[in-house]
Amino acid sequence: MLYVNPTNSGKTYNALKCIESANSGVYCDPLRLLAHEIFNRFKSKDVPYNLVTVEERRELKGINVPLTSSTIEMINLQKQVDVAVIDELLMISDQQRGWAWAWTHAILGA
């Protein structure tokens, strides 16, 4: 499924609803703060969720955690998931927000 709509039209909201109801999923974006926001949103709902960014890893040990929030360059393409959300794709041309190979691998891997 691909959500392409104007700003504030519910794209991320709908995508997160898909992840929440999926058996496995990953949310990734170019901004560490957004990855944290999504991680905290699910954590507040007591949904087991991992966070993986360049600066930080918060991974629950000892249990299967099928959901992860990460920055675009940290997406694990070896792990197969039911739902992959790639948010803020408009930043693909911003050299300060991830590398071209990371975006390309994330898009093609998803």
BELPE-V115463 format. One record per backbone hydrogen bond with DSSP energy under -0.5 kcal/mol. CO is the residue of the C=O (numbers start at 0). NH is the residue of the N-H. E is the energy in kcal/mol with one decimal. If there is no record, write none. Layout:
<<CO:NH:E> <CO:NH:E>>
This chain:
<<1:3:-0.7> <5:8:-0.9> <9:13:-2.6> <10:14:-2.3> <11:15:-2.7> <12:16:-1.7> <13:17:-1.7> <14:18:-2.0> <15:19:-2.7> <16:20:-1.5> <17:21:-0.6> <18:21:-1.2> <23:81:-0.5> <23:82:-1.4> <24:67:-1.6> <25:84:-3.1> <26:69:-3.1> <27:86:-2.8> <28:71:-2.2> <29:31:-0.5> <30:34:-1.9> <31:35:-2.3> <32:36:-2.3> <33:37:-2.4> <34:38:-2.2> <35:39:-3.0> <36:40:-2.1> <37:41:-2.1> <38:42:-2.4> <39:43:-2.3> <40:44:-0.6> <41:44:-0.7> <41:46:-2.4> <42:45:-1.7> <45:47:-0.5> <49:68:-2.6> <50:57:-3.1> <51:70:-1.4> <55:52:-3.3> <56:58:-0.5> <57:50:-2.2> <62:64:-0.7> <63:65:-0.7> <65:24:-2.5> <66:49:-2.4> <67:26:-2.7> <68:51:-2.5> <69:28:-1.4> <70:73:-2.0> <71:74:-1.0> <74:76:-1.0> <75:78:-0.8> <77:79:-0.6> <82:25:-2.1> <83:85:-0.6> <84:27:-2.9> <84:86:-0.7> <87:90:-2.1> <88:91:-1.9> <89:92:-0.6> <90:93:-1.6> <92:94:-0.7> <93:96:-1.8> <98:102:-2.0> <99:103:-2.7> <100:104:-2.8> <101:105:-2.3> <102:106:-2.7> <103:107:-2.7> <104:108:-2.6> <105:109:-2.0>>
